Amino acid sequence: MQIVKREGASVKQLVIIRLIAIMAAIIVSSVFIVFLGYDPIRVYINIISGALGSNIRFRSTLLEMVPLVITSLGILVAFKMKFWNIGGEGQILMGAFAATYIALFADWVPKYLVLPVMFIVGFIAGGLWGLIPAFFKAKFGANETIMTLMLNYIATQWVTYLQYGPWRDPNLKGFAKIANFPDHALLPKLFGIHIGFYLSLILVAVISWFLRKTKRGFEIAVVGESVSTARYAGMDISRIIITTMLLSGGLCGITGVIQAAGVNKTLTMNVSSGYGFTAVITTYLSGLSAPRVLVVSFLFAILLQGGSYIQSALQIPQAAADVLQGMILFCALGSEFFARYKVRFAKKNSVSSEVK
């Protein structure tokens, strides 16, 4: 059995593969739901209803989508260069950390400038956190997957230290919590949704334009396709890696600012909520396309929001809801694999002749 890259797949083939994946997801998850003692049709209806069934639920789904979109854009930029940035969690936390400092402790910043400064320092902090593995990758060839992953835990422990230590609110006796942001440091709302949602739409357009129309976007694509080709063309590989990761980490840092100032209204060690890891999946499913990131993130937000709803509406345990989400996601990832690769079975005699 051989796995070979699928060349020139037609639209019909891709549609058939994805339809098979949808059917497989329905069948596998239905068996699991029946095993739990529930009606699959009722569960599916409640998932859709829980995500889209009312204005409040729809807004909640959009809010769930925002961090997925922006973090996915950050990871997409790195993945386009074949730099495997698994450090979105840490970059989100460091962006939120920097924004929290401005919101709570930077009295020298005028109130009307607090939010813009929060976004600026959040972008810088996330970018610098992404710069660390980029530097070691560019200069010493270090494994970026391991480095970005380990930096997640350092960022988590740093925020935990602040929450239980020097930034702990003394007015909340017995609770390890950082004080809430003042009103001027919270994201304003437009049509019932904080402005982070509209910023995510703008960033989708900007990153799409950046990757398709700019020289730097072209350089990122060339480095991702072949480092040797980029070097032969006279490109500065180290500079491209470092600046790209500044952008990648910076976008994830913006997610941290939005979650801290628009959702949590303070800094906690859970401000990233796993979005850095989830965005790796949404980025992969989008095929490294910024517009598709928007669609995939919205569908994934429906799954997350609907999964949370059925826990209360149908009394389905959280672990079971997570397993259900995982089954559906596994089928989706499988469809992407078979859209890019195909399995070829060789006859025993031909294999034997090849060995000889």
C-alpha positions, 0 to 999 in steps of 0.5 A: 500500500502506497500513499501518493499525492493526488495530482489534478483532482477534478471538482467532481472528485473533491465534491464526492470526497467531501460528501462521503466525509459528511455521510461518514461523520453523520453515521459514526456520530449517530452510532455514538449518540444512540449508544449514549441513549439519545435520538441522533436527529434530536441532537443534530437539531439542537446543535444547529438550534443552539448555534443559530436558533436565536439572535443571542445564540447567533451572536454567541456563535459569531463571538466564538468565531472571532478568535478562531479567525484571527488566530488562524490567519496568524498561523496561516501566514507561518504555515504558508512558509512551512514554519509550523507555528504551534505556539498560538496559545502562548502568543495569545496569552502574551498579547493579552498580558501586554494589553492588561498592563496598559489597561490597568497600570499604564496611567500615563496613557490618555483614556482615549488612547488606551484601546489603540495602545492595547492593540499595538502592544498586544501585537508587539508582544505576540510578535516578539513571542513568535520571534524567539523560535523564528530566531533560533530556526533562522540562525541555528536550524532549531525545530520550530514545532517543539520550541513554539509548543514549549513556549505555550507552557512558559506563557501559561505559567507566567500569566498564572504567576501574575494572577496568583501573585503581583497582579492579584486584586487585593479587593477580592479576598480569597479569590486569585483574580486580576482586576477587571478592566475599566470601561475605557479599556473594554471593546465597544459594541456595534449591533450587539457585537464587540468591534473585534468581530469587524476587525476580524473581517478586515484582517481576512481581507488584508491578509488575503491581499498581503499574501496574493499581491505583495512582494513579501507575500510572494517571498513567503510562498517561495520559501514555503515551496522551496528554500533552495529556490528562494536562496537561488533567487537571492532572498534573505531566508533568515529575514523572511522567517523572522519578519513573517513570525513577527506578523504571525505572532502579532496576529495571535497577540491581537486575539489575546487583546480582543479576548481580554478586552472584549470577552473576559474583561480581564486577564486569566490563564484561560484567556486563550481557551485552546484557540491556539490549538484549534486554529491549527485545525481550522487553518489546515481545513481552510487549505491555507486560504484566508477567505476560507478561514472565515468559512471554516471558522464559522462552521467550527464555531457552530460546532463548538457553540452547538456542542455547549448548548446540547450539554444543558438542553439535553443533559449530555455530559461535556466529555460526550459532547467533546467526543462527538465534536472530535468524531465530526472533526476527524471525518472532516480532516480525513476528507482533506487528506483524501482530497490531497492524497490517494492510496494505491495498492500494489499487487504482491508480485509487483512488490516482490519484483521491486524488492528483488 
